[in-house]
């Protein structure tokens, strides 16, 4: 009987060992970095709020492990971001780094992340080089590759029969990716291609130039405060409603609270909308609105998915991140219910996504939001994965 009792105890211990291991682990340290100040602070704040809601929805833990989030503002300054990430890695010894709002910041921190082999979970910025020849096995983007949304809008512009489209974006990596993606799928002529300074407040001169070009439509990429300033000035010039306005990451949940009716009728491309009717999204939107008293933006949705992604991977590794190969293999499986519906990683760590087109319109409660119009590019991979050596 003693032998049988000992065997039973051992069997029970083996069964409970993953749970026991989780209980013995130190809190999961996440170095969260985003733009949390200046004209684009709303983007980073939505990312943080979405990520923290994801942790809350998982019972305050990820993979059964307590979580310590170290939040830092990169101030949209690449040098500040590099210093912060080095501190995360060397002093704080984080288990993973996540976040990043802007692509110029992402490009700056890519090298220290790769050199240290630190696992990174992207929650917004998805610059083209990191999807192509500079892809890395420690990078997983729970967001998108910059060009993907723009490619969907380029396809939409072609389907609408627009012959001449005027393009505008800020002069940095994501702006160039957003223009390049649009041009890749638009089959008409480019009436003008203008790059403006990052966080430029006044677009009156550029708007006068585009008006003189008399395009069939205008396509812009102006995230955060840039989008607010641009569309207000576009409407003041009497052009909104006269010239179709197409965009990505310009008129969304992060900017619509400030724009309200000003943006009605604008077209936007994305892989997620607050009106998606899948269960995971309905639960997310309801919980976000209850907690933060506002409609979530795409930035919040991506970061919420990031928390669910990490949780799903840690469930498979019993909370362990030290075996990096096992943890990343679990991340690659993306075994979670995404708010966007379909979510599958490609070999470069970027997702294959269904791209949609939305109109800025009032929802059932009379609030200005996004209304899904159509599917543009279902099951769409990024355009750089073919050059990724992984």
N, C-alpha and C positions, 0 to 999 in steps of 0.2 A: 504493500500500500504506500509506503514511503517513496518507493521508486516511482510509482504512478503519480503521486502528488507532485514530486519534483519535476516530472515530465510535463505535467499540466501547467505548472508555474512557468517553466521555460517557454512553453508554447504561447502562454499568455504574454510573456515578456516580449517574445518575437513579434507577436501581433501588435502590441502597443508601442514597439520601439520607434516607429516614425513619429507618433504623437509625443512620446517622451523626448525625442530628439528636438522637436520643435519647442517644447517647453523649456529645454535647457539652453537654447540659443539666445545670444544677445539680440537686441532689437535690430531689425533691418535698417541700415542707414542709407537713406536716399538723398543725394545732393541734387536739389531741385534748383534750376537756374532759368530765369526768364526775364523779359523786359517788363519791369514793374513800376517804372517811372517815366515821365515825359508824355508826349502826345499818344504814344502807343501802349500806355500802361494797362488799358482795359483788356488788351489781348493777353498779356501775361497773367493778369489777375484772373481772367476766365480760365486759363490753363490751370492755375493753382487751385481754384475753386472746384473745377471738374475733377482734378486728380484727388483732392482731399475728400470729395464726395464719394469717389470710387472706393477709397479706403474705408470710409464710414459705412458704405453699403456692404462691405466685406466683413463687417463686424469690428472695425477698427484695427484689423490685422490684414496682412497679405500672406496667403499660404499658411495661415495659422500663426504667423510670426508678428510680434509687435513691430510697429514702424516708427522710426524717427526721421522726420523730414527736415532737412536743413535748407531753408529757403533763402535764395540770394538774388539780388537785382543786378543784371549785367549792364543796366543803364544804356543799352544799345551801343555799347563800346566794346569792340573786340578785345582790346588789351585788358579791360576790367574782367571780361569773361575768362580769359586765359588765366589770369591770376586766381580767380575764384575756383576754376576747375582744378588747378594745381593744388590749391589748398584743400579742396575736397579729397583729392587723391592722396596727398602726402601727409597732411596733418590729421584730417578727419577720418581717413581710411574708410570711405564710404563703400558700400557693397555695389552700388550702381549710381550713375548720374542720369538725370532725366530732365526734360523740358526743352528749352531753347525756342525762342519766338522768331528770330530773324536769321536769314541765311548767311549774312556776313559774319555774324557771331558764330554760327555753326561751323563755317569754314575755318575760323580761327582756332576753335577748340578741338577740331578733329585730330590734329597731330598729337597733343598730349593724351587724348583718350586712347588713340591707337598705340602710342609708345608705351603706355602703362597697361595696356590690355584691359582697360576698365569697361565693363558692360554699360552701354548707353541705350536709353529708351527715348527716342525722339517723339515729341508731342506737338510739333508744328513744322518747323523749318525742314525742308527736304531738298537741298541743293543738288543740281545735276551731277557734279563731279563725284559725290559720295554714292550715287546710284550706279555710276559707271566705273571708270578705271581706278577710282580711289575708294571703292566699296571695301568694307571691313567686316570681319566675322564677329566683331563685338558690337556692331551697330544694328539696332532694330527700331524701325520707325513706325509708331502706332498712328501716324498721321497720313502722309501722302508724299509723293515726289512732286516738286513744284510744278512741273510741266503738266501733270495729269489733269488738273482742273481746267487749265487753259486749253488743253487739247479738246476737252468736251465742249467748251464754248466755241472753239474754232469750227468744230463739226456742226454745231447748232447754227452758226452764222452762214455756213455753206448751205445747210438744209433750208434756211430761211430765204436763200436767194440773194443775199447781199453781195454786191459786186465790188464795192470800194469801202474799206474799213480803215479808220484812223486809229492808231495805237499809241497809248501813253502808259508810262510806268516810271517808278523811281530808278535811278541809276545805281543798282547793286545787283548781287547775284540772283536773288529771287525775282527782281523786276525783269532781268534778261531772260530768266527761265520762263516767266509767265508770258512774255512776248514770243519767245521762241516756240513754246508749246502751241500757242494760238496759231502762229504762222504754219506750223507743221500740218495742221488739219484744216486750215482755211484755204479754199481753192480760188478765191477771188484776188483782187488787186489791193495793195497796201497804199492807201491815200496819204499816209504820213506815219512816221515812227519817231516818237519824241521821248527822250529820257530826261527826267527832272531830278533835282536834288532830293535826297532822303529827308523827310519831314519838312519839305517846302510848304509854306502856308498859303501862298498866293499863286493861282494858276490862270489869272485873267489874261495874260499875254498868250499863253499856250492855247487857251480856249478860243481866243480871237483867231489864232492861226488855224485851228481845226475847223472853225466855222467857215473861214475863207476857203478851205479845201473842199467843202460841201460833200462830205462822205455819206454813204448810205447808212452807216452805223459807226459808233465809237466804242472801242474796247479799251478798258483800263484795269490796272492792278494798283490799287492804293489802299493798303491795310491801315487800320487804326485811324488816327486823327487826320492822316492824309486823305482818306476816303471821305471823311466828314467835310473837310474844306473843299475838296474837288466838287462833290455833287451839289453842295450849296451854291457854289459859284457857277456850275453848269446850269442849274435851274434859274439862277438870277439872270443869266444871259439869255433866258427864254428858250433853251435848247432841249430841256428834258420834256419829252412828249413830241418834239419835232424830229429829233434824231435819236434812233434807238440807242440806248446805253447798255452795253454788255460789260460784264466784269467778273473777276474772281477776287475773293478775299477783301472786298471793298465795302460792300453794303450787306452786313450780316448782323448776327446777334450782338457783336461787340460795338457796332456803330449805330444800329437802328434806334436804340433808346435815345440817342442824341438827335438823330435825323427825323424820326417819326414820319409824317406824311411827305416830307421833302423827297424821300427816295421812292415813293410809290411808282410802280411801273418799270423800275430798273430790273435788268436781267442779270442773274448770277449763276455761275457754275460751281458745283461741288459734288461730293460723294455722300453728303449727309444733310438732312433737313429736319427741323423740329416736328414736322408733320408725318414723318415716317411711322407706319403703323405696326412695326414689329414690337413684340413684347418688351424686349430689352430697352428699346428707345422710349416707349411709353412710360416705363418705370423710371427711366433716367430723367426725362423731361419733367415729370410730375414731382420727383424728389428734388430736382434742382430748383424748380420754381417755388416749391414750398420752403426750401432752405434759404434761397438767396433773393426771392421775390423779383425774379426777372426771367425772361426766356433765355435758355442757354444758347451760346454761340457754338460754332464749329470748333473753336479753340477749346471750349469746355468739353465738348463731346469727344474730341480726340484724346484729351488727357484722362477723361473718365475711362475710355477704352484702354488707355495705357495702364491704369491701375488694375483693371480686370485681366489684362494680358499678364502682368507680373504675378498677380494672384494665381492665375491658372498654371503658370510655370512652376511656382513655388509649391503648389499642391502636388506636383509630380516629383519634386525633389525633396519633399519633406522639409521645406523651408531652407534648404542648403543652397548657397550661392558660391561657396568656395570651390566646388567642382565646376569650373566655368563651362567646360564642354557640355556637361549634363544639363546645366541651367540654360544654356543657349539653345541646346537641342529642344528643351521643353518650351522655350520662348518661340522657336521656329514653328512649332506645331499650332500655335495660336488657338488653343483649345478653349475658347470662351465665346459667349454670345455677345457680338458687337452691336452697338446701337445703330450702326449703319447697315446691318444685315450681313451680307457676305464679307468675309475677311480672311484672306489667305496671303501668307508671305511668299514673295519670290526669292530667288537665291541670293539677291543682294540686300535682303533685309528690309525692302520696301514692299508695301502691300499691293496686291492686284485688286482693283476696286471697280465698282459700278459707278459711272459718272452720270450725274443728272443736271438738269437745268431748272432754275427756280425764278419766280417773279416776286419782287417785293410787293406784298399785298397784305390786306387785313385778314386776321384769322377769325375764327368763330366768335371770339370774345371782343372783336373790334380792335385788337392790337396789331401794330405793324410788324410783320414777320415775313417768313419765306413760304411761298406756296409752290409745291412741286408741279412743274409743267410737263416734263418729259424725260425719258432716259436718252442719254446722248451716246455713251460708249460703255456698254455692259462688259463686265469681266476684263477691264482695261489694265494691262501692265504698263509700267513706265517705259520710256523710249531708250533708256540707257543700259538696261540690264544685260544686253548682249555684249557689252564691253567690260562687264564685271568679271574679274578673273577667278572668283570663288567657284 
